[in-house]
Amino acid sequence: MNKLKSLKGNDYVLLLSAGASIGTLFLWAASYIFPEGEIIEGRRVFENIPKVLQYIFYVLSASTIFLSGYLFSLRVKNWTRGKEEKRNVKFSARLWSFFDGITMRTVLRFKAAGLMHSLIYIGFLGLFAGTITLEIHHLMPPSLKFLQGTTYIVYSFLLELATIAYLVGLFWALIRRLRGAEYRIQTKTTIDDYLTLSLLIFIGISGITTEAGRIALENFPNYEKWSFIGYFVADFLNLSNPELFHRVSWVLHVVSFFVFLIALPISKLRHIITSPINMFMSPKERHKGAMRDIGNLLEAEDIDNVGTEIIDHFTWKQLMDLDACTVCGRCTSVCPANQTGKSLDPREIILKVGQVMSESGDPSVPATISTPGPLKVNSSNVFERITSEEVWACTSCRACDEICPVNIEILDKILDMRRHLALMESDFPSELGKAYVAMENSSNPWGASQNDRLKWTEDLDFEVPVIDESNSEEYDYLYWIGCAGAFDDRNVPVTKAVATLLKRAGVSYAVLGPKEVCTGDSARRTGNEFVFQQLAIQNIENMNNLKVDKIITQCPHCFNTIANEYPQLGGEYKVIHHSQLLTELVQSGRIEVGTSDKPYKITYHDSCYLGRHNDIYTAPREIVGSIGGIEIREMKRQGTQSFCCGAGGGRMWMEESVGKKVNIERSQEAIETGADEVAVACPFCYIMMDDGVKELGYGDNVRVRDVSLILLDNLKKD
């Protein structure tokens, strides 16, 4: 038992492939135990195939299966180079994720490409299942053989349908590439892709010709008409020597399948296996909005490294991701940095790290796609291939992770590389250093005085209670203002609006005032884990001392950090975004909504940290939708496919000097809806969208406002 526990993943793959090889040889032996016997309206296995070819078939089958397994084990060996990562989730969650993979649900989100892949996949599975069924039939004693009569006719007909699906999908894929598919596919199409498609097509066509030769050899029995493709081909070819034609076709079909088995672990075909496995392993305890927990650095005695620089720094799951990539490029097609001319390409991140992993392995294995230029001898440093400019261009919008059909976690890798660059190399944009200093010295990236945390309350006509040890149990909620809500001129009115609405609805709340410091989101997203933990632990200790339970935030970044990342450091709270609470108050009647004074059109911009990071899409829309006289116009990219404002991932504090500005791209899209107003539910989005609209010259025609301000302006008149 101890020896089994010491085995690694690649050892299990070897054992499995050895077992499959031995099983294949057993099938060979079993075929002698149970002779074929008389077949009525069916087919004989190995008909017209000499014994010597049958022997060669079984020996080569066993050998090829083991070789394929061995080659695949070398890839799994690379995964074991990674660090431990616990993914203790319910087995049912894994099964659902795996089910999404094998049923192509995630791929079917993309209509044409999804249908094409489904045809290939369903056809291949059908033909493979048919082959297994035939082998089971072959091993049965004569009295139990079942592929005869009506059963055989149904079996034959279903295999013909599977063949059609398989070949239609493959020819569709080939034509799609030859005629110039989307740019994301064109850029990564190589001769290997055409060879792979040609091999798969040849397997299908040689299967048809083998069937045609067999039907002709049997003198076109009537029941074989249900094998309508093979029957038609046999009739069309009018074979003069069906025996030779059948035998040659069979050999070519078998050899092509052996080539497929060998190519499976060393080519892009491996995603047939690795992608479903990756999806099975993708569910995790950690919330998708949280960065990977690397422990409390402030209590660590000796720190050799933070983040990822070499392959051994990644986790085993992060390395598994690299071999699951299908090179489809959907991540790149939705990346706001890439789409506005920056150097970041999420697909390239995966391919480049994958290349370093593959070529630095012992032994090395073929990379999915190699970047020109040799790696240094035995180098496993990912920055051999990836530049810091690529890493810092990311807005952490999570669009790449959201759209990936095989659940690859790209953002985690980028943020872990940032951790290394920021803390181990001090390699970060100079302007980001100013934000770090401000967060360390002033406890907020604006560099404002903590004494001004309550300045926004000065001209309110009601008192905003401040929580302390003496009154902490008197309030239901802690209202977390956030740095932007306290210090940014555009967002201070949002804070006042939320406070006014809470007061009107009779919600019991208090604020921290000067005791509230930055949550540390920007520090963590830019790799500075030390500053993040300093700020986070200060907040957690303060709130735990005050026995805080429920928190309202108006900033999605604060929401995500407190709800999903503070638990890593001992802070467990129930957090609600202001749009969610306001929606509840409207629906319960505690806030009565009226009708707009004049009809106008609004478009809502989804915040990445509210939407893709936390799946909150409807609450802000319901607030706006509850107001009479307002027409909501959606942008082309909305919901899960929304486009970033450009401020996430700490980009709020960095200059954007390359390509088109992300906020300009998004603001143009908002303006194109013809809306009079752009609704937001995030202080960073507010700043970026407002700047974008004004820079485009629409500041006088299109207004940008938080949903709370829109709601406050449209309350029911007393």
Beta strands, then each sheet from edge to edge (+ up, - down):
strand 1: 477-480
strand 2: 509-510
strand 3: 550-553
strand 4: 574-577
strand 5: 595-604
strand 6: 628-632
strand 7: 677-680
strand 8: 703-706
sheet 1: 2+ 1+ 3+ 4+
sheet 2: 6+ 5+ 7+ 8+
end
